[in-house]
Amino acid sequence: MTRLGETLAAYQARDPAARSKLEIFLLYPGVHATIYHRIAHFLYCHHLKFLARFVSQWSRFWTGIEIHPGAKIGRRFVIDHGMGIVIGETAEVGDDCLIYHGVTLGGTGKDQGKRHPTLGNNVMVSAGAKVLGPFKVGDNSRIASNAVVLSEIPPDATAVGVPARVVRIAGEKVNFASSVDQIHITDPLQKELQAITSRLEFVEQLLEEQSHGSHD
Ligand SMILES: CC(C)(COP(=O)(O)OP(=O)(O)OC[C@H]1O[C@@H](n2cnc3c(N)ncnc32)[C@H](O)[C@@H]1OP(=O)(O)O)[C@@H](O)C(=O)NCCC(=O)NCCS
């Protein structure tokens, strides 16, 4: 009951359109999918895999949200709108995460065992984004709408595009080009000339020493 209460509160905090907890409990498909998932996950962990799958498919039929019974979902999970959401068997979702409609936490088909992503705490995955593969999305990160994330995302990052790239860390622009020193660059030609000059000097010094030796 505590878990349900805090989940309803999370919906109220995150969805400006949400009015009362009763309305959220009765009408929000994300809440229903999470409750069904708790039951399905319990059955899955007690080796009642068929029943677990039955519950998750029933939930999918009613909510349009497919969470595999094996997926591990943290506390205060908010699914806004729902519909077209797929969360794979080995996916893990931390606490206080928010996902929108059209999100996939899936696999690429190339991995075995752990195939699906792990979301840290307080991660937001925007509408239509796909996060594919067994890597971690760091705490407090935001995945932009319609991004396709194929590799690890550090904490506090904003990732956008296809394939997704990190464009902000803690709100600051990530611009690798501007951090490269384009003024104090060593000229490779000059370096080579310096090396030849010092070898020449060494040879000249040797010759001079030899010629002094032959005169003595
Ligand atoms: C990514 C997002 C969360 C914003 O995060 P943010 O950290 O505040 O990032 P910013 O808005 O500062 O944008 C960072 C850069 O990414 C770009 N960007 C933002 N969203 C993008 C997207 N979906 N696709 C491609 N680029 C995007 C911005 O134009 C900006 O580019 P710049 O570096 O050239 O200025 C937000 O844009 C987003 O996608 N929200 C979707 C929420 C959603 O699903 N709503 C559905 C409600 S029904």
The ligand as an SDF file (V2000), in Angstrom:
LIG
                    3D

 48 50  0  0  0  0  0  0  0  0999 V2000
   15.6770   16.1150  -24.3890 C   0  0  0  0  0  0  0  0  0  0  0  0
   14.6970   16.9260  -23.5880 C   0  0  0  0  0  0  0  0  0  0  0  0
   14.2770   16.1460  -22.3850 C   0  0  0  0  0  0  0  0  0  0  0  0
   15.3460   18.2270  -23.1400 C   0  0  0  0  0  0  0  0  0  0  0  0
   16.4480   18.0070  -22.3210 O   0  0  0  0  0  0  0  0  0  0  0  0
   17.4490   19.1970  -21.9330 P   0  0  0  0  0  0  0  0  0  0  0  0
   18.5680   18.5920  -21.1400 O   0  0  0  0  0  0  0  0  0  0  0  0
   16.6670   20.2960  -21.2750 O   0  0  0  0  0  0  0  0  0  0  0  0
   18.0210   19.6310  -23.3380 O   0  0  0  0  0  0  0  0  0  0  0  0
   17.7860   20.9630  -24.2080 P   0  0  0  0  0  0  0  0  0  0  0  0
   16.3460   21.2890  -24.3580 O   0  0  0  0  0  0  0  0  0  0  0  0
   18.7080   22.0130  -23.6340 O   0  0  0  0  0  0  0  0  0  0  0  0
   18.3230   20.4750  -25.6200 O   0  0  0  0  0  0  0  0  0  0  0  0
   19.6610   20.0860  -25.8230 C   0  0  0  0  0  0  0  0  0  0  0  0
   19.9340   20.0020  -27.3100 C   0  0  0  0  0  0  0  0  0  0  0  0
   19.2700   18.8420  -27.8230 O   0  0  0  0  0  0  0  0  0  0  0  0
   18.3580   19.2010  -28.8760 C   0  0  0  0  0  0  0  0  0  0  0  0
   17.1770   18.3540  -28.7290 N   0  0  0  0  0  0  0  0  0  0  0  0
   16.2620   18.3870  -27.7330 C   0  0  0  0  0  0  0  0  0  0  0  0
   15.3430   17.4320  -27.9210 N   0  0  0  0  0  0  0  0  0  0  0  0
   15.6850   16.7870  -29.0550 C   0  0  0  0  0  0  0  0  0  0  0  0
   15.1220   15.6840  -29.7660 C   0  0  0  0  0  0  0  0  0  0  0  0
   14.0410   15.0690  -29.3330 N   0  0  0  0  0  0  0  0  0  0  0  0
   15.7490   15.2540  -30.8930 N   0  0  0  0  0  0  0  0  0  0  0  0
   16.8620   15.8640  -31.3440 C   0  0  0  0  0  0  0  0  0  0  0  0
   17.4480   16.9260  -30.7090 N   0  0  0  0  0  0  0  0  0  0  0  0
   16.8680   17.3600  -29.5770 C   0  0  0  0  0  0  0  0  0  0  0  0
   18.0700   20.6740  -28.6370 C   0  0  0  0  0  0  0  0  0  0  0  0
   17.6920   21.3130  -29.8180 O   0  0  0  0  0  0  0  0  0  0  0  0
   19.3880   21.1710  -28.1130 C   0  0  0  0  0  0  0  0  0  0  0  0
   20.2680   21.3480  -29.2300 O   0  0  0  0  0  0  0  0  0  0  0  0
   21.5300   22.3880  -29.1980 P   0  0  0  0  0  0  0  0  0  0  0  0
   22.5990   21.7190  -28.3700 O   0  0  0  0  0  0  0  0  0  0  0  0
   21.9140   22.4790  -30.6340 O   0  0  0  0  0  0  0  0  0  0  0  0
   21.0310   23.6550  -28.5770 O   0  0  0  0  0  0  0  0  0  0  0  0
   13.4640   17.3290  -24.4100 C   0  0  0  0  0  0  0  0  0  0  0  0
   13.8520   18.0580  -25.5470 O   0  0  0  0  0  0  0  0  0  0  0  0
   12.6100   16.1660  -24.8670 C   0  0  0  0  0  0  0  0  0  0  0  0
   12.9250   15.4200  -25.7970 O   0  0  0  0  0  0  0  0  0  0  0  0
   11.4610   16.0760  -24.2240 N   0  0  0  0  0  0  0  0  0  0  0  0
   10.4590   15.1340  -24.6280 C   0  0  0  0  0  0  0  0  0  0  0  0
    9.5000   14.9080  -23.4950 C   0  0  0  0  0  0  0  0  0  0  0  0
    8.3680   14.0680  -24.0100 C   0  0  0  0  0  0  0  0  0  0  0  0
    8.5350   12.9320  -24.4270 O   0  0  0  0  0  0  0  0  0  0  0  0
    7.1860   14.6260  -23.9390 N   0  0  0  0  0  0  0  0  0  0  0  0
    6.0200   13.9470  -24.4110 C   0  0  0  0  0  0  0  0  0  0  0  0
    4.8370   14.5150  -23.6740 C   0  0  0  0  0  0  0  0  0  0  0  0
    3.3720   13.8920  -24.3120 S   0  0  0  0  0  0  0  0  0  0  0  0
  1  2  1  0
  2  3  1  0
  2  4  1  0
  2 36  1  0
  4  5  1  0
  5  6  1  0
  6  7  2  0
  6  8  1  0
  6  9  1  0
  9 10  1  0
 10 11  2  0
 10 12  1  0
 10 13  1  0
 13 14  1  0
 14 15  1  0
 15 16  1  0
 15 30  1  0
 16 17  1  0
 17 18  1  0
 17 28  1  0
 18 19  1  0
 18 27  1  0
 19 20  2  0
 20 21  1  0
 21 22  1  0
 21 27  2  0
 22 23  1  0
 22 24  2  0
 24 25  1  0
 25 26  2  0
 26 27  1  0
 28 29  1  0
 28 30  1  0
 30 31  1  0
 31 32  1  0
 32 33  2  0
 32 34  1  0
 32 35  1  0
 36 37  1  0
 36 38  1  0
 38 39  2  0
 38 40  1  0
 40 41  1  0
 41 42  1  0
 42 43  1  0
 43 44  2  0
 43 45  1  0
 45 46  1  0
 46 47  1  0
 47 48  1  0
M  END
$$$$
